[in-house]
Amino acid sequence: MKTVGEVCQAANVTRKTLYYYDRIGLLKPTERSGGQNYKLYDDDAVDKLKRIREMRRAGLKIAEIKTVLNDPGSLPDVVSDAISRLTQEKTAVEQQISCAEKLLSDHFG
C-alpha cells in the first residue's frame, strides 16, 4: 500500500489533485488506516491515477473520464467526441487570435 505522498510522487500529481479526485469520486483510497484515518492506495489505484492523468493530458473532461472508467468500452466514442470538441475550441481560439492581430494592426500597424 502507498501513502498519499508516495502516490503523488509515483503518478506525478499534487496532493490537491489527488484529494480533488477523491472528493469527486474519481479515485477513492483503497483503504484507510490508523487513528488519523490515513488514505492508502494499492498499485491498481496508482495505475488508475496514471490513466486518469493520461486522459486529462489528452483534453478529456472529468465527466468524460468518469464515463470511460465506468465503461472502458466507451473509450473510442468518448475520445472521438473529445477530438471534435477540441477541434472546435481550436478553431474558435484561432479566430480570436486573428481578430486580435487585426485589432493590433488596425491601431498600431
PyMOL commands that set and color helices and strands:
alter all, ss='L'
color gray80, all
select helices_A, chain A and resi 4-11+15-23+43-57+62-70+72-108
alter helices_A, ss='H'
color red, helices_A
select strands_A, chain A and resi 2-3+31-33+38-41
alter strands_A, ss='S'
color yellow, strands_A
deselect
rebuild
show_as cartoon
